[in-house]
Amino acid sequence: MSGGALDYFYYKLEEIADKIAPEYTLLEELTAELLLDLAEVMKELEWWRSGDSSYDDFAKAFMKFAKKWLKNWNEIEKLIKKDKQLQEDK
């Protein structure tokens, strides 16, 4: 089997990220980055489920995402507060 096990959902995440990124508020930029990183996880999941990749490739992509996004809540909260202040100052 080749591709498409999840209807290429990761492409949609990439498209949304591309639309968000040019806005360049800190929060929009962060959201676009998160979506691109999640798209990589979803691509590896889709490829694994389609028989085009290994479970290990999917697991590695997930762990990379988790290490970046699932442990830094305090830092993300600081960025959100900073962005909110920048938007209020405009």
C-alpha positions in Angstrom: 0.0 0.0 0.0 1.3 3.5 -0.7 0.3 6.6 1.2 -3.2 8.0 1.8 -4.1 5.9 4.9 -5.2 9.1 6.6 -6.2 11.0 3.4 -2.9 13.0 3.5 -4.2 15.0 6.5 -0.7 16.3 7.1 -0.9 18.3 3.9 -3.8 20.2 5.3 -1.8 21.1 8.4 1.0 22.3 6.3 -1.3 24.5 4.2 -2.9 26.0 7.3 0.5 26.7 8.8 1.6 28.5 5.5 -1.5 30.7 5.7 -0.9 31.6 9.4 2.8 32.2 9.3 2.8 35.4 7.2 0.7 37.2 9.9 3.7 37.2 12.2 2.2 37.9 15.6 4.2 35.8 18.0 1.2 33.6 18.8 0.4 33.0 15.1 4.1 32.2 14.3 4.1 29.8 17.2 0.9 28.2 16.0 2.3 27.8 12.5 5.4 26.2 13.9 3.4 23.8 16.1 1.2 22.8 13.1 4.3 22.1 10.9 5.8 19.9 13.6 2.5 18.1 14.1 2.3 17.6 10.3 5.6 15.8 10.5 4.2 13.4 13.1 1.0 12.9 11.1 3.0 12.2 7.9 5.1 9.6 9.7 1.9 8.0 11.2 0.3 7.9 7.7 3.3 6.5 6.1 3.6 3.8 8.8 -0.1 2.9 8.5 0.3 2.7 4.7 3.3 0.4 4.9 5.7 3.0 3.5 7.7 3.5 6.7 8.4 1.8 10.0 6.8 2.2 13.4 10.2 3.4 14.7 10.1 6.3 12.2 6.7 7.3 13.5 7.8 6.9 17.2 10.9 9.1 16.5 8.8 11.8 15.0 6.4 11.7 17.9 9.1 11.8 20.5 10.7 14.8 18.8 7.3 16.6 18.8 6.7 15.7 22.4 10.1 16.8 23.6 9.6 20.2 22.0 5.9 20.9 22.7 4.7 18.9 25.6 7.1 20.0 28.3 7.5 23.7 27.9 4.1 25.0 29.1 5.7 27.7 31.2 7.7 29.0 28.3 4.7 28.9 26.0 2.6 30.8 28.5 5.3 33.5 28.7 5.2 33.8 24.9 1.5 34.2 24.9 1.6 36.9 27.5 4.3 38.7 25.6 2.3 38.5 22.4 -0.9 39.7 24.1 1.0 42.7 25.4 2.4 43.4 21.9 -1.1 43.2 20.4 -2.5 45.6 23.0 0.3 48.1 22.5 -0.6 48.4 18.7 
